[in-house]
Amino acid sequence: MDAQEIERLLHREELRLASIPKRVSAFFLDEFLLSLLLVVSLWDAFASVENSLELVALSQQFTLEYILLKIVYQTFFVYMYSATLGKMMMRIRIVELPALQKPSFASSLNRAVIRIVSEMLFYLGFVWGIMDPLRRTWHDFTAKTLVIES
C-alpha cells in the first residue's frame, strides 16, 4: 500500500496516527521497565559492583540476555495486546496493514527483531520514522504496521 492509500484508509476508519512525542514517551517507558526488570533480576550481581568499570563489564556480560528479553517483551505484548506497556500507558497501539487489526505473531516478531537492528544501527530506523509522513520506522515498514491512537 502506498502512503495515500493508507491515509485514505485511516480517514475512512476515523483513526489517527500516534504522535511522535507519544511514541518517544512509550519508548522510554518500555526501556525503563525493561532495565528495571534486568537490574532486579540480577540484583546480586549489580550489588557487588565496586566501580564503574565493573558495572560496564557486568552490563556487557548480559547484553545478549537483554536483547532477548527485549525481543520477547516486544513480541509478546504486541501480539497479545497490540501494544507494549509503554504504548498502553500512552494510549497508542499497533495495527497491521491492510486490515488495521492486531498484528500477527510473525509480524510482531519481525517488528521486535528489526527494532533491535535499528537500535544497533544508531537508531536510524527511529529517525526514519520521524521523517516519514506516516511516522513508520524500519520495524513498521518490515512488519507492515502503523502506530495509532487508541
Backbone as JSON, one array per atom type, in Angstrom:
{
  "sequence": "MDAQEIERLLHREELRLASIPKRVSAFFLDEFLLSLLLVVSLWDAFASVENSLELVALSQQFTLEYILLKIVYQTFFVYMYSATLGKMMMRIRIVELPALQKPSFASSLNRAVIRIVSEMLFYLGFVWGIMDPLRRTWHDFTAKTLVIES",
  "N": [[0.84, -1.19, 0.0], [0.49, 2.22, -0.78], [1.37, 5.5, 0.54], [-0.78, 7.33, 0.23], [-3.01, 5.64, -0.06], [-3.0, 4.44, 2.45], [-3.44, 6.68, 4.09], [-6.04, 7.37, 3.22], [-7.4, 5.08, 4.08], [-7.04, 5.24, 6.88], [-8.43, 7.63, 7.35], [-11.03, 6.91, 6.51], [-11.63, 4.97, 8.43], [-11.62, 6.51, 10.62], [-9.31, 6.89, 12.19], [-6.33, 7.95, 13.9], [-2.89, 8.7, 13.46], [-0.37, 7.9, 15.83], [1.25, 10.37, 17.78], [4.59, 11.72, 17.46], [5.8, 12.58, 19.95], [4.3, 10.97, 21.78], [5.03, 8.4, 20.97], [7.78, 8.46, 21.46], [7.76, 8.82, 24.22], [6.52, 6.41, 25.01], [8.5, 4.63, 24.16], [10.64, 5.29, 25.93], [9.44, 4.68, 28.39], [9.06, 1.89, 28.12], [11.77, 1.09, 27.85], [12.74, 1.87, 30.35], [11.2, 0.2, 32.05], [12.07, -2.36, 31.21], [14.83, -2.2, 31.75], [14.75, -1.87, 34.5], [13.6, -4.32, 35.22], [15.7, -6.03, 34.43], [17.79, -5.2, 36.16], [16.64, -5.76, 38.67], [16.3, -8.53, 38.46], [18.92, -9.32, 38.35], [20.03, -8.45, 40.68], [21.81, -9.26, 42.78], [24.26, -9.55, 41.44], [24.64, -6.93, 40.45], [24.72, -5.51, 42.82], [27.15, -6.22, 43.91], [29.03, -4.81, 42.53], [31.81, -2.66, 42.43], [32.93, -0.44, 41.18], [32.74, 1.83, 38.34], [33.87, 0.66, 36.08], [33.62, -2.08, 36.55], [30.86, -2.19, 36.51], [30.29, -1.59, 33.82], [31.53, -3.8, 32.6], [29.98, -5.87, 33.69], [27.48, -5.22, 32.65], [27.99, -5.63, 29.94], [28.3, -8.37, 29.93], [25.7, -9.29, 30.08], [24.43, -8.5, 27.78], [23.41, -9.97, 25.54], [21.35, -11.42, 26.79], [19.72, -9.3, 27.56], [18.98, -8.26, 25.07], [17.53, -10.45, 24.07], [15.49, -10.49, 26.0], [14.23, -8.06, 25.38], [13.27, -8.62, 22.79], [11.5, -10.75, 23.3], [9.71, -9.46, 25.06], [8.7, -7.31, 23.43], [7.58, -8.78, 21.27], [5.69, -10.48, 22.58], [3.88, -8.64, 23.91], [2.99, -7.0, 21.78], [1.84, -8.9, 20.08], [-0.11, -10.09, 21.77], [-1.56, -7.91, 22.9], [-1.53, -5.79, 21.17], [0.02, -3.67, 21.81], [2.79, -2.42, 23.71], [3.62, -2.19, 27.23], [4.42, 0.45, 27.69], [3.3, 1.73, 25.44], [0.61, 1.24, 26.01], [0.3, 2.81, 28.3], [0.6, 5.3, 27.14], [-1.57, 5.38, 25.59], [-1.65, 4.42, 22.92], [-1.51, 2.25, 20.04], [-0.62, -0.66, 18.07], [-1.25, -1.52, 14.73], [-1.8, -3.85, 12.09], [-1.27, -3.61, 8.63], [-3.13, -4.55, 5.69], [-5.51, -4.62, 7.06], [-5.87, -3.32, 9.45], [-5.84, -4.54, 11.91], [-5.01, -6.34, 14.97], [-1.55, -7.11, 15.17], [-0.11, -10.04, 13.62], [1.55, -13.03, 14.91], [3.95, -13.49, 13.49], [4.39, -10.98, 12.33], [4.64, -9.44, 14.65], [6.95, -10.54, 15.82], [8.81, -10.05, 13.76], [8.78, -7.25, 13.84], [9.85, -6.79, 16.39], [12.46, -7.84, 16.17], [13.61, -6.35, 14.04], [13.48, -3.89, 15.18], [15.45, -4.06, 17.16], [17.67, -4.29, 15.49], [17.6, -1.76, 14.31], [18.13, -0.19, 16.58], [20.76, -0.98, 17.07], [21.99, 0.12, 14.92], [22.51, 2.82, 15.43], [20.01, 3.92, 15.96], [18.83, 4.64, 13.58], [16.59, 3.71, 12.18], [14.54, 4.65, 13.75], [14.84, 7.4, 13.5], [14.2, 7.59, 10.84], [11.46, 7.16, 11.02], [10.61, 9.55, 12.13], [10.88, 11.26, 10.02], [9.21, 10.18, 8.09], [6.06, 10.54, 6.46], [3.92, 9.02, 7.44], [4.88, 8.27, 9.82], [6.29, 5.89, 10.05], [8.6, 3.6, 11.24], [11.63, 1.68, 10.6], [11.02, -0.86, 11.58], [8.27, -0.78, 11.48], [7.82, -0.59, 8.72], [8.89, -3.09, 7.76], [7.32, -4.93, 9.11], [4.85, -4.23, 8.28], [3.16, -2.42, 9.71], [1.37, 0.1, 11.62], [1.42, 2.76, 13.99], [-1.05, 3.85, 16.03], [-3.47, 6.15, 17.54], [-5.19, 5.07, 20.46]],
  "CA": [[0.0, 0.0, 0.0], [1.24, 3.47, -0.76], [1.0, 6.42, 1.62], [-2.12, 7.89, 0.01], [-4.0, 4.6, 0.25], [-3.02, 4.28, 3.91], [-4.1, 7.86, 4.63], [-7.48, 7.24, 2.95], [-7.89, 4.02, 4.96], [-7.12, 5.79, 8.24], [-9.51, 8.62, 7.36], [-12.29, 6.17, 6.42], [-11.85, 4.27, 9.7], [-11.56, 7.54, 11.66], [-8.14, 6.6, 13.05], [-5.26, 8.94, 13.82], [-1.54, 8.22, 13.77], [0.19, 8.31, 17.13], [2.21, 11.47, 17.64], [6.0, 11.41, 17.76], [6.05, 12.65, 21.4], [3.73, 9.8, 22.46], [5.85, 7.23, 20.64], [9.05, 8.6, 22.18], [7.46, 8.56, 25.64], [6.3, 4.97, 25.15], [9.81, 4.01, 24.03], [11.4, 5.46, 27.17], [8.76, 3.91, 29.45], [9.4, 0.48, 27.92], [13.18, 0.91, 28.17], [12.86, 1.97, 31.8], [10.64, -1.03, 32.64], [12.96, -3.5, 30.91], [16.08, -2.02, 32.5], [14.42, -2.14, 35.9], [13.44, -5.77, 35.33], [17.03, -6.64, 34.35], [18.53, -4.9, 37.39], [16.02, -6.51, 39.78], [16.59, -9.96, 38.31], [20.36, -9.53, 38.54], [20.39, -7.56, 41.78], [23.01, -9.72, 43.5], [25.45, -9.23, 40.63], [24.81, -5.48, 40.4], [25.04, -5.02, 44.17], [28.55, -6.5, 44.23], [29.89, -3.95, 41.71], [32.51, -1.67, 43.27], [33.26, 0.77, 40.43], [32.06, 1.96, 37.05], [34.43, -0.3, 35.12], [32.97, -3.37, 36.82], [29.47, -2.06, 36.05], [30.32, -1.71, 32.36], [31.85, -5.2, 32.29], [28.81, -6.67, 34.04], [26.44, -4.9, 31.66], [28.37, -6.29, 28.68], [28.08, -9.81, 30.1], [24.28, -9.61, 29.94], [23.87, -7.83, 26.59], [22.59, -10.91, 24.77], [20.13, -11.69, 27.56], [18.89, -8.1, 27.49], [18.41, -8.22, 23.72], [16.48, -11.48, 24.02], [14.39, -10.0, 26.84], [13.52, -7.03, 24.61], [12.56, -9.27, 21.69], [10.37, -11.48, 23.88], [8.77, -8.45, 25.57], [8.03, -6.64, 22.32], [6.76, -9.75, 20.53], [4.56, -10.92, 23.4], [2.87, -7.6, 24.14], [2.41, -6.57, 20.51], [0.98, -9.98, 19.6], [-1.25, -10.32, 22.67], [-2.35, -6.73, 23.27], [-1.37, -4.77, 20.14], [0.77, -2.56, 22.4], [3.63, -2.71, 24.87], [3.14, -1.48, 28.43], [4.64, 1.88, 27.46], [2.28, 2.2, 24.5], [-0.67, 1.25, 26.72], [0.29, 3.99, 29.17], [0.47, 6.48, 26.29], [-2.84, 5.21, 24.85], [-1.43, 4.19, 21.5], [-1.44, 0.82, 19.76], [-0.05, -1.06, 16.78], [-2.15, -2.27, 13.85], [-1.17, -4.4, 10.9], [-1.92, -3.25, 7.36], [-4.1, -3.51, 5.4], [-6.76, -4.86, 7.78], [-5.9, -2.48, 10.66], [-6.1, -5.46, 13.02], [-3.88, -6.68, 15.84], [-0.51, -7.79, 14.39], [0.07, -11.49, 13.74], [2.77, -13.38, 15.63], [5.1, -13.27, 12.6], [4.58, -9.54, 12.22], [5.12, -8.97, 15.96], [8.34, -10.98, 15.95], [9.58, -9.26, 12.78], [8.87, -5.89, 14.35], [10.75, -6.8, 17.54], [13.84, -8.09, 15.72], [14.1, -5.21, 13.25], [13.62, -2.8, 16.15], [16.78, -4.24, 17.75], [18.64, -3.94, 14.43], [17.58, -0.3, 14.22], [18.84, 0.34, 17.76], [22.18, -1.25, 16.9], [22.49, 1.0, 13.85], [22.43, 4.2, 15.89], [18.61, 4.35, 15.98], [18.49, 5.23, 12.28], [15.22, 3.35, 11.83], [13.64, 5.52, 14.51], [14.95, 8.71, 12.85], [13.43, 7.44, 9.61], [10.06, 7.32, 11.4], [10.34, 10.97, 12.37], [10.81, 11.92, 8.72], [8.18, 9.56, 7.26], [4.76, 11.19, 6.67], [3.06, 8.13, 8.23], [5.63, 8.01, 11.05], [6.7, 4.48, 10.07], [10.0, 3.27, 11.46], [12.01, 0.5, 9.82], [10.29, -2.04, 12.05], [6.9, -0.66, 10.97], [7.86, -0.93, 7.29], [9.1, -4.52, 7.51], [6.21, -5.7, 9.69], [3.62, -3.69, 7.7], [2.35, -1.95, 10.83], [1.27, 1.52, 11.94], [1.12, 3.03, 15.39], [-2.2, 4.78, 16.01], [-4.09, 6.49, 18.82], [-6.17, 4.05, 20.89]],
  "C": [[0.88, 1.25, 0.0], [0.67, 4.41, 0.31], [-0.4, 6.99, 1.46], [-3.22, 6.89, 0.33], [-4.14, 4.42, 1.76], [-3.73, 5.47, 4.56], [-5.61, 7.81, 4.42], [-8.11, 6.19, 3.88], [-8.04, 4.52, 6.39], [-8.27, 6.79, 8.36], [-10.88, 7.92, 7.37], [-12.65, 5.5, 7.75], [-11.81, 5.21, 10.9], [-10.48, 7.24, 12.71], [-7.1, 7.69, 12.84], [-3.93, 8.27, 14.15], [-1.13, 8.71, 15.15], [1.21, 9.4, 16.89], [3.62, 10.99, 17.98], [6.27, 11.51, 19.27], [5.47, 11.46, 22.18], [4.57, 8.56, 22.2], [7.18, 7.27, 21.38], [8.84, 8.31, 23.66], [7.26, 7.07, 25.89], [7.63, 4.21, 25.07], [10.58, 4.09, 25.35], [10.75, 4.73, 28.35], [9.11, 2.43, 29.34], [10.87, 0.2, 28.27], [13.41, 0.96, 29.67], [12.37, 0.68, 32.47], [11.55, -2.23, 32.41], [14.28, -3.4, 31.66], [15.87, -2.32, 33.98], [14.27, -3.65, 36.13], [14.8, -6.46, 35.31], [17.81, -6.41, 35.64], [17.97, -5.68, 38.57], [16.37, -7.99, 39.68], [18.06, -10.29, 38.54], [20.89, -8.71, 39.71], [21.66, -7.98, 42.51], [24.28, -9.36, 42.74], [25.7, -7.72, 40.61], [25.21, -4.91, 41.77], [26.52, -5.22, 44.52], [29.54, -5.63, 43.44], [30.49, -2.85, 42.59], [32.88, -0.4, 42.53], [32.6, 0.75, 39.06], [32.61, 0.99, 36.0], [33.81, -1.68, 35.31], [31.51, -3.34, 36.35], [29.38, -2.21, 34.54], [30.57, -3.16, 31.95], [30.66, -6.11, 32.57], [27.68, -6.45, 33.03], [26.73, -5.6, 30.33], [28.14, -7.8, 28.76], [26.63, -10.19, 29.8], [23.63, -8.94, 28.74], [22.97, -8.76, 25.8], [21.28, -11.21, 25.48], [19.17, -10.51, 27.5], [18.23, -7.96, 26.12], [17.3, -9.24, 23.58], [15.26, -11.08, 24.84], [13.57, -8.97, 26.07], [12.71, -7.64, 23.48], [11.33, -10.0, 22.22], [9.29, -10.51, 24.36], [7.98, -7.8, 24.44], [7.1, -7.59, 21.57], [5.52, -10.13, 21.32], [3.48, -9.84, 23.51], [2.22, -7.11, 22.85], [1.45, -7.63, 19.98], [-0.27, -10.14, 20.47], [-2.16, -9.1, 22.84], [-2.28, -5.6, 22.23], [-0.62, -3.54, 20.66], [1.65, -3.07, 23.53], [3.06, -1.95, 26.06], [3.3, 0.03, 28.26], [3.6, 2.46, 26.51], [0.9, 2.23, 25.16], [-0.78, 2.48, 27.61], [0.09, 5.27, 28.36], [-0.8, 6.44, 25.44], [-2.64, 5.2, 23.33], [-1.32, 2.69, 21.28], [-0.94, 0.59, 18.34], [-1.11, -1.84, 16.01], [-1.38, -2.72, 12.62], [-1.98, -3.99, 9.67], [-2.15, -4.49, 6.53], [-5.38, -3.6, 6.24], [-6.95, -3.97, 9.01], [-6.29, -3.31, 11.89], [-4.84, -5.64, 13.86], [-2.84, -7.43, 15.01], [-0.45, -9.3, 14.65], [1.35, -11.75, 14.53], [4.0, -13.09, 14.78], [5.41, -11.78, 12.47], [5.14, -8.95, 13.52], [6.58, -9.32, 16.17], [9.25, -10.19, 15.0], [9.81, -7.86, 13.31], [9.88, -5.8, 15.5], [12.21, -6.96, 17.1], [14.4, -6.9, 14.96], [14.26, -3.98, 14.14], [15.01, -2.86, 16.81], [17.86, -3.86, 16.72], [18.74, -2.42, 14.31], [18.32, 0.35, 15.39], [20.34, 0.17, 17.6], [22.81, -0.36, 15.83], [22.19, 2.46, 14.2], [21.01, 4.78, 15.82], [18.17, 4.98, 14.66], [17.06, 4.9, 11.85], [14.19, 4.2, 12.55], [13.66, 6.93, 13.9], [14.15, 8.71, 11.56], [11.95, 7.68, 9.91], [9.68, 8.76, 11.66], [10.15, 11.7, 11.04], [9.7, 11.38, 7.81], [6.82, 10.22, 7.52], [3.78, 10.34, 7.51], [3.73, 7.67, 9.52], [6.04, 6.53, 11.19], [8.21, 4.36, 10.24], [10.36, 2.08, 10.58], [11.21, -0.71, 10.27], [8.82, -1.96, 11.66], [6.84, -1.05, 9.49], [7.94, -2.43, 7.08], [7.95, -5.37, 8.04], [4.86, -5.27, 9.12], [2.65, -3.26, 8.8], [2.34, -0.43, 10.88], [1.02, 1.64, 13.41], [0.08, 4.15, 15.4], [-2.64, 5.11, 17.44], [-5.09, 5.39, 19.18], [-7.56, 4.64, 20.95]]
}
